[in-house]
Structures are given as structure tokens and as C-alpha cells.
Amino acid sequence: MGLSDDEIAKIKKEWEQKQQAKLEKEKEAEREKEKDKEKKESDTKNEDKDKGTKIVESESPRTPVSTSTPTPSTPAHERYALHRDFFAMRQGEHRKRRQVTQAKELAPRLPGAPSGIVQDKY
């Protein structure tokens, strides 16, 4: 019932092609990210140049020339960090839920309390 060598070679070849395609997609995605970054950088540089020329053109002789440094636009949160107390609380909730389900599963198997009268043997 084993596979023949031809079938194994065919499957292996298909798998290698899929892996190659996956690598190419990853490389293409990285290239796109780099292009986007370069485009954003060049756009911000062009905007800064445009702002500088507009200031000079719209200036009247009475106003002094102001040189302002452009503020880089960085995202507010690149990484999200989960505080340890929140993590501990979530773990505690998960643990409680698990214990409740275990108790419900175990309860029917436990023996009941005695219902008869207890007599002294002395």
C-alpha cells in the first residue's frame, strides 16, 4: 500500500514549488514595504521643500523669516505591551472558568451526604 517513487517525486516537486512561490511572495512584500517607506520619506521631504518656498513667497517685508524644523510623523504605538496585572487577571479568570467546568464534571461522581441517623456505639 506504499506510494510509488513517481508519486513521491511528484508530491515533493509540488511542495517545493509551493515553498518557492511562498518565498517569492514574502520577498515581494518586503520590496513593497521598502518602496512605501522610501515614497513616504520622499513625500515628506517634498512637502517640507514646498512649505519652505510658500513661506518665502507669501512673506511680506515686515515679517521676519522663521525657520521651523519639521516634526517627523511617527506612529504613536509601534508595539503594544500587555501589563502584567492585566495578564494575571486574565489568567485568573481563565483558571476560575476551568475550575468551574471541572467541578461540574466531577460533582455527579461524588458520593452524597449520608441521610441516615448516626447512632452512638458507647
KOLTI-954198 format. One record per residue (C-alpha): residue number from 1; residue in one letter; chain; x, y, z. Coordinates in steps of 0.1 Angstrom, whole numbers, plus 2048, in hexadecimal, padded with zeros to 3 digits. Layout:
REM KOLTI-954198
resi: NUM, resn: A, chain: A, east: X, north: Y, up: Z
...
REM end
This chain:
REM KOLTI-954198
resi: 1, resn: M, chain: A, east: 800, north: 800, up: 800
resi: 2, resn: G, chain: A, east: 81E, north: 817, up: 7FF
resi: 3, resn: L, chain: A, east: 821, north: 833, up: 7E6
resi: 4, resn: S, chain: A, east: 836, north: 82E, up: 7C7
resi: 5, resn: D, chain: A, east: 856, north: 842, up: 7C1
resi: 6, resn: D, chain: A, east: 845, north: 855, up: 7A5
resi: 7, resn: E, chain: A, east: 829, north: 861, up: 7BC
resi: 8, resn: I, chain: A, east: 842, north: 86B, up: 7D8
resi: 9, resn: A, chain: A, east: 857, north: 87E, up: 7BF
resi: 10, resn: K, chain: A, east: 837, north: 890, up: 7B1
resi: 11, resn: I, chain: A, east: 82C, north: 89A, up: 7D4
resi: 12, resn: K, chain: A, east: 84F, north: 8A5, up: 7DD
resi: 13, resn: K, chain: A, east: 851, north: 8BB, up: 7BE
resi: 14, resn: E, chain: A, east: 82F, north: 8CB, up: 7C5
resi: 15, resn: W, chain: A, east: 839, north: 8D2, up: 7E8
resi: 16, resn: E, chain: A, east: 85A, north: 8E2, up: 7DD
resi: 17, resn: Q, chain: A, east: 847, north: 8F8, up: 7C4
resi: 18, resn: K, chain: A, east: 82F, north: 904, up: 7DF
resi: 19, resn: Q, chain: A, east: 84C, north: 90C, up: 7F6
resi: 20, resn: Q, chain: A, east: 85E, north: 91F, up: 7DA
resi: 21, resn: A, chain: A, east: 83E, north: 933, up: 7D3
resi: 22, resn: K, chain: A, east: 83A, north: 93B, up: 7F8
resi: 23, resn: L, chain: A, east: 85D, north: 948, up: 7FA
resi: 24, resn: E, chain: A, east: 858, north: 95D, up: 7DB
resi: 25, resn: K, chain: A, east: 838, north: 96C, up: 7EA
resi: 26, resn: E, chain: A, east: 84B, north: 975, up: 80A
resi: 27, resn: K, chain: A, east: 867, north: 985, up: 7F7
resi: 28, resn: E, chain: A, east: 84E, north: 999, up: 7E2
resi: 29, resn: A, chain: A, east: 83C, north: 9A5, up: 802
resi: 30, resn: E, chain: A, east: 85D, north: 9B0, up: 811
resi: 31, resn: R, chain: A, east: 865, north: 9C4, up: 7F1
resi: 32, resn: E, chain: A, east: 843, north: 9D4, up: 7F2
resi: 33, resn: K, chain: A, east: 849, north: 9DF, up: 816
resi: 34, resn: E, chain: A, east: 86B, north: 9EE, up: 80D
resi: 35, resn: K, chain: A, east: 85C, north: A00, up: 7F0
resi: 36, resn: D, chain: A, east: 840, north: A0E, up: 806
resi: 37, resn: K, chain: A, east: 859, north: A1A, up: 820
resi: 38, resn: E, chain: A, east: 86E, north: A2B, up: 805
resi: 39, resn: K, chain: A, east: 850, north: A3B, up: 7F6
resi: 40, resn: K, chain: A, east: 844, north: A48, up: 817
resi: 41, resn: E, chain: A, east: 866, north: A56, up: 81F
resi: 42, resn: S, chain: A, east: 869, north: A67, up: 7FD
resi: 43, resn: D, chain: A, east: 845, north: A74, up: 801
resi: 44, resn: T, chain: A, east: 84E, north: A84, up: 823
resi: 45, resn: K, chain: A, east: 86D, north: A93, up: 814
resi: 46, resn: N, chain: A, east: 85A, north: AA1, up: 7F7
resi: 47, resn: E, chain: A, east: 83F, north: AAF, up: 80E
resi: 48, resn: D, chain: A, east: 85A, north: ABF, up: 824
resi: 49, resn: K, chain: A, east: 869, north: AD0, up: 805
resi: 50, resn: D, chain: A, east: 847, north: ADB, up: 7F9
resi: 51, resn: K, chain: A, east: 83F, north: AEA, up: 81B
resi: 52, resn: G, chain: A, east: 861, north: AFC, up: 81B
resi: 53, resn: T, chain: A, east: 85B, north: B0C, up: 7F9
resi: 54, resn: K, chain: A, east: 837, north: B16, up: 802
resi: 55, resn: I, chain: A, east: 843, north: B28, up: 821
resi: 56, resn: V, chain: A, east: 85C, north: B3C, up: 80D
resi: 57, resn: E, chain: A, east: 843, north: B45, up: 7F2
resi: 58, resn: S, chain: A, east: 827, north: B4F, up: 809
resi: 59, resn: E, chain: A, east: 83E, north: B64, up: 820
resi: 60, resn: S, chain: A, east: 839, north: B89, up: 822
resi: 61, resn: P, chain: A, east: 857, north: BA0, up: 828
resi: 62, resn: R, chain: A, east: 84C, north: BA6, up: 84C
resi: 63, resn: T, chain: A, east: 84B, north: B82, up: 858
resi: 64, resn: P, chain: A, east: 86C, north: B71, up: 861
resi: 65, resn: V, chain: A, east: 876, north: B50, up: 852
resi: 66, resn: S, chain: A, east: 86E, north: B34, up: 869
resi: 67, resn: T, chain: A, east: 881, north: B13, up: 867
resi: 68, resn: S, chain: A, east: 86D, north: AF6, up: 875
resi: 69, resn: T, chain: A, east: 879, north: AD3, up: 878
resi: 70, resn: P, chain: A, east: 861, north: AB9, up: 86A
resi: 71, resn: T, chain: A, east: 854, north: AA1, up: 883
resi: 72, resn: P, chain: A, east: 858, north: A7D, up: 878
resi: 73, resn: S, chain: A, east: 837, north: A6B, up: 877
resi: 74, resn: T, chain: A, east: 83C, north: A4A, up: 889
resi: 75, resn: P, chain: A, east: 820, north: A33, up: 893
resi: 76, resn: A, chain: A, east: 815, north: A36, up: 8B7
resi: 77, resn: H, chain: A, east: 816, north: A11, up: 8BE
resi: 78, resn: E, chain: A, east: 82E, north: 9FA, up: 8AC
resi: 79, resn: R, chain: A, east: 82B, north: 9DF, up: 8C6
resi: 80, resn: Y, chain: A, east: 810, north: 9D6, up: 8DE
resi: 81, resn: A, chain: A, east: 81A, north: 9CA, up: 900
resi: 82, resn: L, chain: A, east: 802, north: 9B7, up: 917
resi: 83, resn: H, chain: A, east: 807, north: 9C2, up: 93B
resi: 84, resn: R, chain: A, east: 80F, north: 9A5, up: 953
resi: 85, resn: D, chain: A, east: 7F1, north: 9AC, up: 969
resi: 86, resn: F, chain: A, east: 7D9, north: 9AA, up: 94C
resi: 87, resn: F, chain: A, east: 7E9, north: 98A, up: 941
resi: 88, resn: A, chain: A, east: 7E7, north: 97B, up: 964
resi: 89, resn: M, chain: A, east: 7C2, north: 985, up: 967
resi: 90, resn: R, chain: A, east: 7BA, north: 974, up: 945
resi: 91, resn: Q, chain: A, east: 7CD, north: 955, up: 950
resi: 92, resn: G, chain: A, east: 7B9, north: 955, up: 971
resi: 93, resn: E, chain: A, east: 798, north: 958, up: 95E
resi: 94, resn: H, chain: A, east: 7A2, north: 93B, up: 948
resi: 95, resn: R, chain: A, east: 7AC, north: 926, up: 965
resi: 96, resn: K, chain: A, east: 78B, north: 92C, up: 977
resi: 97, resn: R, chain: A, east: 777, north: 923, up: 958
resi: 98, resn: R, chain: A, east: 78B, north: 903, up: 955
resi: 99, resn: Q, chain: A, east: 786, north: 8FA, up: 979
resi: 100, resn: V, chain: A, east: 761, north: 900, up: 977
resi: 101, resn: T, chain: A, east: 75E, north: 8E8, up: 959
resi: 102, resn: Q, chain: A, east: 773, north: 8CE, up: 96B
resi: 103, resn: A, chain: A, east: 75D, north: 8D1, up: 98A
resi: 104, resn: K, chain: A, east: 73D, north: 8CC, up: 975
resi: 105, resn: E, chain: A, east: 74C, north: 8AD, up: 964
resi: 106, resn: L, chain: A, east: 757, north: 89F, up: 986
resi: 107, resn: A, chain: A, east: 738, north: 8A6, up: 99B
resi: 108, resn: P, chain: A, east: 722, north: 88A, up: 98D
resi: 109, resn: R, chain: A, east: 73D, north: 870, up: 995
resi: 110, resn: L, chain: A, east: 742, north: 87A, up: 9B9
resi: 111, resn: P, chain: A, east: 72E, north: 867, up: 9D4
resi: 112, resn: G, chain: A, east: 712, north: 879, up: 9E5
resi: 113, resn: A, chain: A, east: 710, north: 882, up: A0A
resi: 114, resn: P, chain: A, east: 702, north: 867, up: A21
resi: 115, resn: S, chain: A, east: 6DD, north: 86B, up: A27
resi: 116, resn: G, chain: A, east: 6D9, north: 852, up: A44
resi: 117, resn: I, chain: A, east: 6DB, north: 858, up: A69
resi: 118, resn: V, chain: A, east: 6FD, north: 854, up: A79
resi: 119, resn: Q, chain: A, east: 6FC, north: 83E, up: A98
resi: 120, resn: D, chain: A, east: 714, north: 83D, up: AB5
resi: 121, resn: K, chain: A, east: 725, north: 81C, up: ABB
resi: 122, resn: Y, chain: A, east: 72E, north: 823, up: ADF
REM end
